[in-house]
Amino acid sequence: MGTSKYNISNGVNRIIFDIETVGTDFEKMDKDSQEYLLKYSETPESRQETKEKMSFWPLTAQGVAIAVLNPDTDKGAVYFQSGDKKIEPFEENNIKFVSGTEKEILENFWKAVASYDQFITFNGRGFDAPFLTIRSAINKIVPTKNLMPPRYSANIHIDLMDQLTFYGATRKFNLDFYAKSFGINSPKSGGIKGSDVGRLYKEKKYLDIARYCLGDVVATKKLYEVWRDYINI
């Protein structure tokens, strides 16, 4: 499965990360951009679908929360945007919450992961890592780590989506479905779904987004432990 027991043993500094994103307001984009994005959307339904997908594209969205968690110490942080609302840094259960602009939370993320050798994500190669890399370039930030090493070597980046589907041999499921299947408390159990993030951001419920993002890395940690103990042979 691309890695070995040795490579996930004690002595390797590893960290889990996850992000939440919000799409640009379509109506505020210039006309040429609007027409380009909707070029192949021929029905009202497909146009709405395209607008909703904008939150997943780094050229039409921004990161609003980044959670990191050390699975060996259970210490971590959530870096999140809080708009024009000032939220002082605070700590809960060994997790630091630090607000800032998108550029600031990206800078904090790259500083936080600079000393780590191994990264654990759920679909991080398919979404989080490329998104962070492109948004960092847009904000003129140089990454401290390459989050996209060769796909079939999980020594540096363990993407649990890849590992649990055996690199596409079986069907993909979302984190919520995997969590429930393995008896793990799902981050969705709190009543928030990923599709709610845009609305919550408009409602200025920034801490709700931050805590939801934290829930994702906690669930990812427990899913990683299942993979480590029972699947990674």
N, C-alpha and C positions, 0 to 999 in steps of 0.2 A: 504493500500500500504506500510505498514511497518513503518510508522512514523506518526506524527500528527502535526497539526498547532502549537501546543505548542512547539514542539521540534525544529521547524524552526523559532521561534519567536526571537525578539531582546533579546540579552543576551547570545546567543550561538555564540561562535567564530567559524566561518566556513571559509574554504578555498577551492578553486578549483585548481586542478592540472592536468597536461597533460605532456606526454613525447614524444620525437622523438628518434628513435633508428636506428642504422646502423649495418648491419651484418658483420661478419668477412670475410676477403678475402678467399674464398674457396680454391684457389690455394696455399695459404700459410699454410694451415692446414696439419698436418701429414697424411700419407697415410691411417693409420688405421681409423682415424676420418673420412676421406673422404669416405672410403668404408662403414663405419657404417651408415653415413648419407644417402648414396645413395643405401643402401641395398635393399630397396623395390621400387626403381625407375627404371623401366625397359625400358623406352623410353627416347629419348633426351628431349622431352617436360616435362616429369615428373621429370627428373633430373634438368632441369632448374627451374621448379616450386619449387623443394626442396631447391635449392640454394637461391631463392628469399625469401622463408619462413624463412631462417636463421636470417633475421633481426628482427623477432618477438620472437625468443627464447633467453632467458637470458644467456644460455650457449654458444651461437654462435653469440652474438651481444653485443653491449654496448650502454648505453644511451649517446646521444650527445646533448640533450636539455631537460630541465625540466622547465616548466612554472608554476607559482603559482599566484593566483589572489584572493584577498579578495573581495567577491561580494558586501559587504556592504560599503566598502570605495573606491573600484576601484584601490587600491594600490596593487602592486605585484612585481614580479621579474622573470627574465628568466636566468637560469644558463645553460651555454652552453659550449661545447668544441670548441676550435678554432685552434686545431692542433699546428703547430709551429708558428702560427701567433699571435703576441701579441696584444690583444685588451684591452685597459684600460676600467675599469668600467665606465658606464655612465647611465644617466636616461632620459627617454622620457615619458611624460604624466603620471607621478607617477609610472612608471615601471622601475625598475633597471635591467640593463643588466650586468651580471658578467660572465666572461669566466674562464675556468680552465680545469684541467684534469677530467676524469670521476670520480675519487675518490673525487676530490674537489667539483664538482657540486653535487654529492650525499651528501656529508657532508653539503653543504650549504642548500640543500633541507630539510634534516632532522632537521637542526637548525631552518629553516623557519617555519616548520609545528609543532614544538614542543609545542607551546602554543595554538594550535587550538583543538577544541572539535569535530568538524564535518568536513567531507571531501566530496566534490562533484566532481564527475567525469562522463565521458561518456565512458562506458565499462572499468572503472578502476578496477573492480574486475576481469574482464576477461583478462586484459592485464597489465595496468600500475602498479597496486599495486604489483602483483606477480613479475613482471620484476624488479621493484625497490628493492624489498626485496631480491631477489636472487642476483642481481648485487651488492647490499650492502654487502651481505655475502661474495661474491667473493673478494670484496675490503676490507674485515675485518672491516666493519662499522656496529655498532649496531644501529638499527632504534630507533627513539625517540617515535614512535607511531605504534600501530598495525593497519595497513590499511585494514586488512582482518578479521573484526569481523563477527559474524554470519550473513549469507546472508540475511535472511528475516527480519532483524531489521535494518531499515535505519536511526536509530537515530545517528549513528556514521559515516557511509559511505553511502551516497546517490549516487548510481550508476544509472544514468539516463537511461542507456540501460535496466537495470532491471525494473525500474519504468515505462518506456514508453512501455515496452512489457508485463507489468504485470507479471513479472517473467517467461517469456517464453510463455505466453498464445497467444501472437500475433507475427507476423513476426518481425525480427530485420531489421533495416535499419542503414546505416552509418550516421555519424554526419552531413555530407553534405546534405543528403536527408532529415533528420529531420529539419535541419535549413531552407532549402528552403520551406518545407511544412508549417512551422510556420511563414514564412515571416521574417526570421532572416538572416542577411548577413553571407554567408558561408565563412569560411577561405579559401576555394578552389577558391573563386571568384578572388583572386589575381593571379591566374595562376599556383599556386604550389599545388601539390597533395602529399599525404603521400608517394607514390611510387617514388617521385622525390628526397626524402631526401638523399638517398645513393649517387645519382649522384651529388647533390649539395655539399655533404660533400667532395667527391673526387675533385670537382672543387673549394674547399675552400671557398664556399659561406656560411660561418658560420652564419652571421647575417641574411641571408635570412631564414635559418632554424630556428633561434631563433625567428624571427618575425612571421613565420608561426606557430610555437608552441604557441606563444602568441595568435594568432588568434583563435586557437582551444579553449583556456580557455575563451576567450571573448564570443565566440559562445556558449560554454557550460554554461556560466553564464546566457545568455539570454534564453537558453532552460530550464535551472533550474527555471527561473522566470515564464515561461509558466506553467511548472509542478506545481510549488508552488501555483500559483494563480488560476489555472483552473482545475487541475487534482487531486492534493493531497487533498482529502476531509476527 
